[in-house]
Amino acid sequence: MLVTAARASIALAVVIALSGCGGGAMGPTPPIDKATYVPPQQELMAAGPLGDRVLGNATAPVTVIEYVSLTCPHCANFQKNLFPRVKKEFIDTGKVRYIVREFPIGHTSGTAAIVNRCAPADKYFFLLNQFLTRQPEWVSLEIRPDAIYSVAKASGMTRETFDKCLTNQTIIDGLTEVKQRGRQFGVIGTPTFFINGRKAQGEVTFEEIKAMIEQAPPPQSS
């Protein structure tokens, strides 16, 4: 059973993963330079087939969308050192609605993304944090199901559920579409942030994120 699941996850990785944190020029190309392209807000806000995972007030004046790869060290740095401050100052105070979308880069990241989506919705952000802050325990060039499960079980996931979720075709297809849409939106690497129609990519400081949130234009009307 485990061998079958591992092979299925590798097959998924070929479909949805890229090598390295930077990504590649695959999929539909935005009409202008992908590094600067920002899609219309109405398109950007449309949730994918798996639905969005969201923190914060639904009526917050600012929406932050983060595209993340669970194996990306820049994403891990943001999660460890910046996100707690963003959450405390902006999400918990009702100023920001925070959405995370998957953009798995690499075979191992693709597998972890499936597992994270397989967890109950109320465990998603907990497990996201576990994967990002515990990268040295499970990230490698080859997929290591046992190491990935050692992180996943912190959410209460059983090994039986873990093994089954690796071949969940609904999640596999949904994650593929989420990443394809990300490419269409000009995402070429992780992390990529969209903040009320503005875009930031790669390593950012708290001051840069704070300025983008505080200076964010009003949401575009549909």
N, C-alpha and C positions, 0 to 999 in steps of 0.2 A: 504493500500500500504506500509506504513512504517513498520508495523508488519511483512509483508511478506519479505521485504528487510532485516530487522534485523535478521529474522530466517535464511535467505540465507547466511548472513555474518557469523553467528555462525556456520553453516554447513561448510563453507569454512575454518573457523578457526580450526575446528577439523582436516581438511586435512593438512593444511600447518603450523600450529602453534605448538610451544612447550612451556612449562611453564618455566618462569624465563629467565634470560639473558644467562644462560649457555647452554641450549639446551639438547638434549638427543641423545642416540645412536640408532637412527632410520635410515632407508634407507640403500643404498649400503655402504659397508665399504671399504675405501681406502686400498691399498695393504700393507701399513705400518701404524704406529701410526698416528692417525688423528691430534694430536697436532703438529706434525712436518711435516706432508705430504704436499708437494707442487706439484701440477699437472704439466705436460708439458705445457710450455707457449702457444703452439698452441691450446691446449684444453681449457686452461683458458681464452684465448682471444676470443674464439668463443661466439658470442652474443646468448642469449636465444631467445625464441619465441616472446617475446615482444620487442626485440631490447634493446640495452643498452642506458642509460641516461649518457651523457658525457659532461664534461667541459674541455676546453683547446684545444691546438693545436693538430690536428690529427697526426702530424709528430713529436711530442715531443719525446725526447730520452727516457723518463721514463714514464711508465704507472702505475698508482696506481688504484687498484680495492678495493673498500670498500664494505663489506657485512654488512648491517645495519638492525636493528630492531627498529621501530619507538618508541617503548615503553621502550627501554633499556636506563638506566641512564648513562651508560658509553658512549653510542653513543651520548647522549645529551651533555655530558661534552666535548667530542671531537668537536662536532659541534659548541658549544658556545665559547670554549676557545682555540682550536687549529686550526680548519679549516680556520678561517679568515686569520691566518698567513700563512698557507699552500697555500691558494689561492693567497695571495698577493705576496709571495716570489717565488712560483714555477709554479702555474697554469697561472696566469696573465702574467708571464714573458716568457711563452712558453717552460718551462723546463719539465712540467708534463701534461700528459693527464689523467684526473681523471674520473673514472667510478664508479657509485654507483649501487649496486645490492641488491635486497630485500632478507632478511632472517627473516621473521616475527616470533616472539616468543611470543606466547600468543594470545588469541582471539581478544583482542582489537587491537593489532598490525596488525593482519591479515586484519581486516576491514580497518584500516587506509592505509595499503599498497594498497588495491584495489582502494581507493579514490585517492591516490596520482598518481597511474597509469592512472586513469580516467581523470585527468586534462590534458590540452594541454601540449605538450612536452616542450614548452618554459616556462611553469609554474612549471615544475616538481621540480627543485631545490629550487625555492621559497617556494613551499608548503612543501617540505622535511624539510627545515629550520624552517618553522612555526610549524610543528608537533613536531620536536625535541626540539625546544626552548620553546614551550608552553605546555610541557608535563603535568604540574600540572593542567591544565585546562580541560584535556580530558582523561587522562589515569586512568583506574580503572579496577578492576577484571571483572566486567560485562561490556559488550559493551553498550555504551551510544551514540546512533546515533546523538542526538541533540548536545552533546558536541563535537563530532567529526566534525559535520557540522559547528559548530561555528568557527572552525579553517579553514576548507576547503573553506568557503565562502570568506576568505581573498584573495583567488586566483581569485575571480570573479565567482566561481561555483554557479549555482542556486540550490535550493533545489530539483527541479525536476530532474536535472542531477545527483545530489548526490544520490537520491533514486534509480534511474535507474542503476547507476553504481555498486551498491552493488550486483546486480544480473547479472553482465556482465560475462558470462561464459568464453569468450575468455580471459579476464583478470584473472579470477579465475584459469583457467587451466594453463595459462602462468606463474603466480606467483608460482603455485605448482611446475612446472618444474624448475623454477629458483632456488627454495629452494632445490629441490632434487639434482640438479647439484652442488649446493653449498656444500651439504653433501658429494657428491662424491669427491669434491675438498678438503675435510678435514675441512670444516667449522663446528665448534662445538659450537660456541657462537659468540656474537657480542660485539664490532666491530671486524671484521677480515680484515686485509689488505694484499694484494699481491702487491709487488713492484718489477717489473721486475724479477720475479722468487724467491723473498724472501718473508717471511711471518711474520706477527706480529699479535698478538691477544690480546684483552682486553685493559685495560688502557695503554696508551702510552704517553710519553712526546713529546713535540715539538722537543726536541733535538734528540730523538730516531728516529722520523719520518724523520727529516732533514738528519740525518746520513744515513739512509737507502736509501733516494732519492739520495744523493750526492755520495754514494758508490755503487749505483745500477749497476750490470753488464749490458753490452749491451743486447738488446733484442735478444732472441734466434731466429735463422733463422728457417723458417718453412720447 
